[in-house]
Structures are given as structure tokens and as C-alpha cells.
């Protein structure tokens, strides 16, 4: 009997124990919003908004599922009650991200890079929404119907704030064109390196040179014609008028070209500063220069220096204002995929900096193993996930109920095992497993071993052809022999 047939014999339409991880767990996805692992586990600590919190749990204890629940609850609250939900910024595989930042920076990750990481994760999504780029399902749905109009209602200064954030923290692909699209969408004036400055400067310079050549070529005849045409003007002034006009045109051309040259130097210096300081993005210097070309001189001063956290906090303030205009109350950074290595510890300390987690408009929810935060003092609440035996039983029974072949009732956890295995003995195994991941993996191995054919499939096929009845004990519950063969003969006390 195959595994699916064995499960159907117990009234289960799908496998409740096949769960590669929380994000690919089909049974977990069937749970109603707000009723994930936190409903069953003992959660010590508070996760209410808008507080930041550190979620501690051993691998497999449900940290990722709890993060998924917080994300789902916040997105649901934002849609049902605009202005009260949090804009969630998920950061998965945090250890890999932190390692890449340290490699590009050439040193440990600091609070400045942590702020850059937050800005780099949320700004491209907001730009997509303002430009009307279709949602592929990875972004939360917007509480407002017209994001661009909501931002425009606050005035041109907020529109330019978004352009500044986009130029610094957008994705590498197509960033310059997105800067111009944003500028055109909000009808903002061009930047300090607008092509008109250089073009008009070159036109006026060429005109002045051509005019000077003409004036020199006609010489005396020019002076005589001017004196006759302007009898009321002194001859020396009449002869000087062409040169005065030529000087004005030449001055205007040199002024425009000088403005273009000085602005170019200013932009290049800001590009070098941005390339040195903002290492979380994978931007090209030419693309970044093309983005900064659309700025005004006053905006260029916002490029933060390396290690300077005050300008980044100012940019985060401006981002929080934009987020509130779009229908959210605050920003929630939900971090998962944290290891217990040295890189992760340094990155956790940087992200949980007091200047970040104690803000009213931004909160951080970080899930980490206890070993990574054992000696870390953080200025936020700690949430600990604990799984006693009753909690594991409730979780497993819930998964069985979700997989039941309706209208049949789901079996109990004990019903999957033969009667010789007592309730207390199963509780002892649950206490030994201690986490949902270990329990699900153990049950998956038990069912696989129990449903594997005792003889090769080719032999069974040949017996079927001979019409020989083969007893099939696999329709029976999991036996003690299977339990001891898979999990060991030594029973827990």
C-alpha cells in the first residue's frame, strides 16, 4: 500500500506531516489568518504593535511561522483599517544578506548599513506602486487606490523626498529611467545637470564666436554704418555697442557652461560618496550619476557619508511620512533566516540598535536561535517560543483536522499508532522531539518506513500476475516494531 492510500485509510485526504519548511508548508497555509503556531505554542513575551521584539527559539520551533503570522496580521489590518496597519518589510536569509554587506564593506555591519538595508528593501516596492507597476503577489496590497495622488496631496517636497530615496536606494535595473518617470509623474523641475543648460551654453558660445568673426571682418565699414544709423549717440559709444552685446552673450554662455561644469563636479563627488557609503545596493556609478543628475543642488546634500547615521535617520523619517500617506501607520521589518555564527551576531547587534528599534514609526521583529543572542543586550522585548507536550499535541491534531477527508472526521494522533503503544509513551516521544519540526520529521519517517513494501516491488508485481493473495499489514496503524526500527529501541523515560 502506498503512503497516500494508508493516509486515506485513516480519513486523511492529504499528508499532514509533509512539510519541507514553513514557507512551503501547504497544510500551514490552510490555517486561518492569526491562527498559526502562536495559537498552539507557549509564547513568553509581547508581540503587539508597534513594539520591536526579538523572537528566540531553537531551530524548528516555529520562528518562521510566527514571522509569517505577524506579516499576515499586519497586511490584513492595513487593508481592513487603513492607517492602522504596519507596512511589512520581510528580510529573509538574513545571514546571507549580512555576509554580502560585510564583504562589500570590508568590515563588520553597522547600524548605518542596517538602516540602508531597510531603506533598500522598501523603497523599490513603493516606487513600483507609485509608477503603477503590477503587483506579482510578493508586495502587500495597497490600502489606498492611487498612491501617486496620495503623495502629491502632501505637496512637492514629499514628492521630491521619494525621488531622493529612489535615486539612492532603488534596484540597479532601470533606476535612471525610474527617476525620470517619477520626476515626470510628479511634474518636478529638472536637476542641476539638465541637458538644456549645456545645450544653451554651447549655442550661445558658438553664436558669440561667429558674431565676433563677423564684427572683425567688416571692421571700418561696420563702424561707419553704426555712426550713420545712430546720429544722436556719441561715435565711440556707437562703435562699442556690438562688442557690449557680444560680451553679454559670451558671459551668458560661459555662465551656463560653468554652472554645468560645477554641478557635474558636485554630482560626481556625491556619486563617489554614495558608492563608498551605501554598500547594500549593487548600483553602478554611471547609473547612480544619471539618477543624481535629476536632483537640485539642495537635494544633493542628502547623500549620507559613510558611517553617518543622522542623515539616514532623516531619510527614514521622510520614508515614514510617505508610508503614512499610503495608508499604513508604521513600518515593520520582519527578519528571518538568522544563524548563530559571528556574522549573524554582528548583524543582529547592528539592526537592533537603540536608535532604530525605539522609533515610533519603525519596528523590528527578528527571529533568531538562542545561541545567537545569548550574550546580547537589546533595547526591545524578547519573545520565547516553548513547546510542551500539550502544545505539540494541539498542533499535530490541528494539522490532522485540516487534512481530513470531509465529511469524515480526522483521526486522533494516538489512532495512528497501534493500541499497544500507550498515550503516555507517545507523550514521552513528543517531549523528546520538543519542536514542531522534529515531530513532523519523525512522523514523516515513521509513515514512510511503515508504508514501504516489505518485499521488492518487482516481486509484488509478479505475485499479482499469478493472482496470489499477499497479506498487507501496512493498512494497520504504526507498530512498535516500526517505531523502534526508525527511532531506536531505547524508549524515553
Residue pairs with C-beta under 8 A, 6 or more apart in sequence:
1 9
1 451
1 472
1 474
1 475
2 451
3 15
3 447
3 448
3 451
4 15
6 447
6 450
6 451
6 474
6 475
7 13
7 14
7 15
7 403
7 447
8 405
9 475
10 411
10 415
10 416
11 404
11 405
11 408
11 409
11 410
11 411
12 400
12 403
12 404
12 405
12 410
12 411
13 403
13 404
13 405
13 406
14 26
14 27
14 403
15 403
16 27
16 396
16 399
16 400
16 402
16 403
17 399
17 440
17 443
17 444
17 447
18 26
18 27
18 444
19 25
19 26
19 27
19 28
19 440
21 64
22 28
22 62
22 64
22 65
22 68
23 64
23 68
25 65
27 399
27 402
27 403
28 36
28 65
28 68
30 402
31 398
31 402
33 69
33 72
33 73
33 76
34 69
34 72
34 73
34 76
36 62
36 65
36 66
36 68
36 69
36 72
37 62
37 65
37 66
37 69
37 385
37 395
37 436
38 47
38 62
38 65
38 66
38 69
39 394
39 398
40 391
40 392
40 394
40 395
40 398
41 61
41 62
41 385
41 386
41 387
41 391
41 395
42 385
42 386
42 387
42 388
42 391
43 66
43 383
43 384
43 385
43 386
44 383
44 384
44 386
45 53
45 381
45 382
45 383
45 384
46 53
46 381
46 383
47 53
47 55
47 66
47 70
47 365
47 383
49 74
49 86
49 329
49 330
49 332
49 363
50 86
50 329
50 330
50 332
50 360
50 361
50 363
51 363
51 380
51 381
52 352
52 357
52 358
52 363
52 364
52 365
52 380
52 381
53 363
53 364
53 365
53 366
53 380
53 381
53 382
53 383
54 352
54 366
54 368
54 373
54 378
54 380
54 381
54 382
54 383
55 63
55 66
55 67
55 365
55 366
55 367
55 368
55 383
55 384
55 385
56 368
56 369
56 370
56 373
56 382
56 383
56 384
56 385
57 63
57 367
57 369
57 370
57 384
57 385
58 369
58 370
58 434
58 435
59 369
59 435
59 437
60 435
60 436
60 437
60 438
61 385
61 387
61 435
61 436
61 437
62 385
62 387
62 435
62 436
63 336
63 367
63 368
63 385
64 336
64 367
65 436
66 367
66 383
66 385
67 90
67 334
67 335
67 336
67 365
67 367
70 88
70 332
70 334
70 365
71 88
71 90
71 334
74 85
74 86
74 87
74 88
74 332
75 85
75 88
75 140
75 141
76 85
77 84
77 85
77 86
78 84
78 85
78 86
78 87
78 140
78 143
78 327
78 328
79 85
79 141
79 143
82 143
82 144
82 327
83 143
83 324
83 327
83 328
83 329
84 329
85 143
85 327
85 328
85 329
86 328
86 329
86 330
86 331
86 332
86 363
87 122
87 140
87 323
87 326
87 328
87 330
87 331
87 332
88 140
88 332
88 334
89 118
89 121
89 122
89 331
89 332
89 333
89 334
90 121
90 334
90 336
91 97
91 117
91 121
91 333
91 334
91 335
91 336
91 337
92 336
92 337
93 336
93 337
94 335
94 336
94 337
94 338
94 344
94 347
94 366
95 337
95 338
95 339
95 341
95 343
95 344
95 347
96 337
97 117
97 347
98 109
98 343
98 344
98 346
98 347
99 343
101 109
101 113
101 117
101 279
101 280
101 347
102 108
102 109
102 343
102 346
102 347
104 279
104 280
105 113
105 279
108 346
108 350
109 343
109 346
109 347
109 350
110 307
110 350
111 309
111 350
111 351
111 353
111 355
111 356
112 277
112 304
112 306
112 307
112 308
112 309
112 312
113 279
113 280
113 350
114 347
114 350
114 351
114 353
114 356
115 309
115 312
115 313
115 315
115 316
115 356
116 169
116 278
116 279
116 280
116 281
116 312
117 280
117 351
118 316
118 331
118 333
118 356
118 362
119 165
119 168
119 169
119 312
119 315
119 316
119 319
120 169
120 280
120 281
121 333
122 319
122 323
122 331
123 165
123 166
123 168
123 169
123 170
123 319
124 166
124 169
124 170
124 171
125 139
126 147
126 162
126 322
126 323
126 326
127 162
127 166
127 170
127 178
127 182
128 135
128 139
129 135
129 139
129 142
129 147
129 326
130 147
130 148
130 151
130 162
130 182
130 185
131 148
131 178
131 181
131 182
131 185
132 148
135 141
142 326
142 327
143 326
143 327
143 328
144 150
144 326
144 327
147 326
148 185
148 186
150 325
150 326
150 327
151 158
151 159
151 162
151 186
151 322
151 325
151 326
152 159
152 186
153 325
154 321
154 325
156 186
156 188
158 318
158 321
158 322
158 325
159 182
159 186
159 188
160 186
160 188
160 296
160 299
161 318
161 319
161 321
161 322
162 182
162 186
162 322
163 179
163 182
163 183
163 186
163 188
163 294
163 295
163 299
164 295
164 299
164 302
164 315
164 318
165 315
165 318
165 319
165 322
166 175
166 178
166 179
166 182
166 291
167 175
167 179
167 288
167 291
167 292
167 294
167 295
168 274
168 278
168 281
168 291
168 302
168 303
168 315
169 278
169 281
170 178
170 179
170 281
170 291
171 281
172 281
172 282
172 283
172 284
172 287
175 283
175 287
175 288
175 290
175 291
176 287
176 290
176 291
179 290
179 291
179 294
180 294
182 188
183 190
183 294
189 296
190 196
190 294
191 292
191 293
191 294
191 295
191 296
192 259
192 263
192 266
192 267
192 293
192 295
192 296
192 297
192 300
193 260
193 263
193 264
193 267
193 293
194 293
197 256
197 257
197 259
197 260
197 263
198 256
198 257
198 260
200 253
200 256
201 253
201 254
201 255
201 256
201 257
201 259
201 260
202 253
202 257
203 253
204 249
204 250
204 252
204 253
204 256
205 250
205 253
205 254
205 257
207 249
207 253
208 246
208 249
208 250
208 253
211 242
211 245
211 246
211 249
212 246
215 222
215 242
215 243
215 246
222 242
223 235
223 238
223 239
226 238
226 239
226 241
226 242
227 235
227 238
227 239
229 238
230 238
230 241
233 241
263 297
266 297
266 300
267 289
267 292
267 293
267 295
267 300
268 289
270 292
270 300
270 303
271 285
271 288
271 289
271 292
272 285
273 303
273 304
273 305
273 306
274 283
274 288
274 292
274 303
275 283
275 285
275 288
276 306
277 303
277 304
277 305
277 306
277 307
277 308
278 304
292 300
292 303
302 311
302 314
302 315
303 311
304 311
304 312
304 315
305 311
309 355
313 355
316 359
316 361
316 362
317 361
319 331
320 330
320 331
320 359
320 361
320 362
323 330
323 331
323 361
324 330
324 361
330 360
330 361
330 362
330 363
331 361
331 362
331 363
332 362
332 363
332 364
332 365
333 351
333 362
333 363
333 364
333 365
334 365
335 351
335 364
335 365
335 366
335 367
336 367
338 344
338 348
338 366
338 367
338 368
338 369
338 372
339 369
339 372
340 368
340 369
340 371
340 372
341 372
344 368
344 372
345 372
345 373
345 376
348 366
348 368
348 372
348 373
348 376
349 376
351 364
351 366
352 364
352 366
352 376
352 378
352 379
352 380
354 379
356 362
356 364
357 363
357 364
357 378
357 379
357 380
358 379
358 380
364 380
387 395
387 434
387 435
387 436
388 431
389 427
389 430
389 431
392 430
392 433
392 436
392 439
393 413
393 427
393 430
395 436
395 439
396 413
396 439
396 443
397 410
397 412
397 413
400 410
400 411
400 412
400 413
401 410
403 410
404 410
413 426
414 421
414 423
414 426
415 477
416 443
416 477
416 478
417 426
417 477
417 478
417 479
417 483
418 476
418 477
418 478
418 479
418 480
419 477
420 479
420 480
421 478
421 480
421 483
425 491
428 491
428 492
428 493
429 442
429 487
429 492
430 439
431 492
432 492
433 439
433 442
442 486
442 487
445 486
445 487
446 478
446 482
446 483
446 486
446 487
447 478
449 482
449 485
449 486
450 474
450 478
450 479
450 482
451 474
453 460
453 474
460 470
463 470
464 470
473 479
484 491
